[in-house]
Amino acid sequence: MLFNSIGFAIFLPIVWALYWILNNKKLIYQNSFLLIASYYFYSCWDWRFLFLLIFSTLLDFYTGLKMENAQNNRTRKFWFWTSIIVNLGFLGIFKYYNFFISNFAEAASNLGIHFHPIVLQVILPVGISFYTFHGLSYVIDIYNKKIHAEKNFIDYALFVSFFPLLVAGPIERATHLLPQIKTKRVFDYSKAIDGLRQILWGLFKKIVIADKCAVFANEIFNNSDSYSGSTLVVGAIFFAFQIYGDFSGYSDIALGTARLFGIELLKNFSYPYFSRDIAEFWRRWHISLSTWFRDYLYIPLGGSRGGTWLKIRNTFIIFVVSGFWHGANWTFIVWGALNAIFIMPSIIFKTHRDNITIVAEGRILPTLKDFFAIVVTFSLSTFAWIFFRSENIHQAMQIVMDIFSKSLFKMPHFSKIALVKSTLFYLFFFVIIEWTQRIHLFPLQGLGMKWPRALRWAFYILLILIIYYNSLSDDNRQFIYFQF
Amino acid sequence: MKRFCRDVISFFITLALVICALQLAFSLRTKGKTITGHDNLNLTANKNADLLLFGSSRCWAHFDPAFFDSAYSLKSINIGVEGHSDIVFIKLRLKNYLSKNTAPKFAILSFDPFFYAGDSSDNQNFVKKDIFARYAFLPDKSEVPIVDYFKFTYLERYMPLYAVLKYRIFFSGILLNKRVAYLKTGNGIRGMVWDTLAKPVNLNRRKEFIKSNSVDSVQIALGGLNQLCRDNGIKLICVQTPIYKAFQADSGFQYTRIICERLKIPFIDVNDPEIEADYRNFVDAFHLNRAGVNKMNAILAGDSTLKSFLKH
């Protein structure tokens, strides 16, 4: 059930109404009902994988209790590593087994040892990377004695499976979400209205920005051999907006939906393309994953303690692992490594925390220096996206070589001129709104708040009509991050 | 909670009203008009004629009503539909015309080897479905069979704006900026000369021609069409209009004549060597341009079979 589907448009109001009207008496009713709704939501993808989700939930719940009640450190360690190994084992089998076995076979073949690897013919359970990381953060926090083990299974299961975040995040922390789940939610008008506004903006990002940019990004990347360097650059820019619109749009819908149920999820995006350096970009892009890796990998590895070289090593590790988290392909690993390289100067010269405020705060336009910094950062991140989007390293390298050739100076070529014009128009409208509203959690939290209600509603209706118009094309796509 | 529900319901009622208003604006703007020229179900209402020209795109692109008006002194109208050589659809188009007009005395069907029987219960030909999407929302009784034929969905029929937005005809409907010359000439005859490099001859299209195993089904379907004409007092004649010579060797060209002979429907083949051999008479391999049509008309003006058939 996609967030941008008719099915979800029916599911959400029904669940919302039942949640508030029928289950407003006791917390247990609220949580039980949300859990059932979440399991139903997940089973709409493939009910068989529901068992995997429930097993993973049971495992972490049980090991959490066992760690909490362990009499000695050895037992705690045993249950901790049991959970880690089983969780990562599932992720490894479903997501990485084929990658490792085929690469191993290729390496062996280079050494003259030939064998036919057994390749698994299984589909990746949707959301496995996300709910595994939920569970891991919970288990690691208990092991580190940051939190106590949850004793109520329904509350814990809801923490793992709450449907807005189940399939593509944000990756929640027990310290943030569990206390909300354990408190009876009371209806809050402004929070619910804000939720609807965020859903609306998320749908606009997904259906209008991402799906329209995808038409060109897909065409250009799927036929990269036939395009000039200049067209490939434009294709990469379209992909940069596609993946931003797609994933941050999804996150907005997830956050907005959770708000309708009185729950605040972690912010996942904060206008990343207005960043002035790569370090700032990574503080604004997929924030819940970046902070997860910071807290559960970078800091345990030593973090920034121990000198520059250790910091460089640790930064490289988390970026490469982060790339690998996205998928079992060398392209993602190179994408992660490239970002690590881009961030290195600021790590070495200790400027990575120079830009922690909102760019050009209180001003309409940025300074020339800020503008230049934004353009450079966007160019670097877009360059890295080429590797993220390409089918393999060979294609990515070919695209890079074509970009840095004479054909870079040719006029970009497109077959669907009218669609290019409308896409550029929407992109312009989108960037202007995001820029002017960058101090807010999401643009519609600020835009129109001081307008008369009639004008504000007219604007929302216009947005809905634009979404409606664009949602009816045959180019609708799944959310990119569902594959991770 | 009450305030939230009240506000949300008010908003969605406003939204629904806006959507209905836009649908209404579209319907009023396009009422009695054509958006592209091909959507002429309304335009051909209350347009009684002596001679009806109907069939597929070859009817649309080859038959000039003005020619029949002047050569035979018969008030003529062209209701050919691009992309539809299926007799089921041609019959539906004829029924639609007859439901809005008195029956003509004569009808000329542009009949050629592309014709096939079609399937009224499970149509798979959706060419120009976007053009007909304007009729999908709350269709008139007379339009229902065509809406059914194109399998417009429940949402497309009952959700305001859904069909016109989905098939991208809202803005062209409001602006009326994509109309072809139909309004002026009553047909789709074009002046351009065939660009044989851009549209080379594709002999694979012969696969679509009538084959020995499809002759019977075409005959039955054409028989049904003929019966409909008879029931309405219309005299039917079939005319096979020219297509490029490279396709002429196919046996499909014989089957058209054979089928008409079996059904005792008068038949004229206008595939003249002078027309069919010269690419300058065409816009593509299957459609004549104005020069080709003029040459075809010269033949039709002197054709004895047609002359005797169209006697008042």
HADDOCK unambig.tbl for C-alpha pairs under 7 A between the chains (distance, minus, plus):
assign (segid A and resid 187 and name CA) (segid B and resid 1 and name CA) 6.56 0.50 0.50
assign (segid A and resid 189 and name CA) (segid B and resid 1 and name CA) 6.60 0.50 0.50
assign (segid A and resid 189 and name CA) (segid B and resid 4 and name CA) 6.02 0.50 0.50
assign (segid A and resid 461 and name CA) (segid B and resid 15 and name CA) 6.20 0.50 0.50
assign (segid A and resid 469 and name CA) (segid B and resid 165 and name CA) 5.60 0.50 0.50
assign (segid A and resid 469 and name CA) (segid B and resid 166 and name CA) 6.96 0.50 0.50
assign (segid A and resid 472 and name CA) (segid B and resid 166 and name CA) 4.87 0.50 0.50
assign (segid A and resid 473 and name CA) (segid B and resid 166 and name CA) 6.30 0.50 0.50
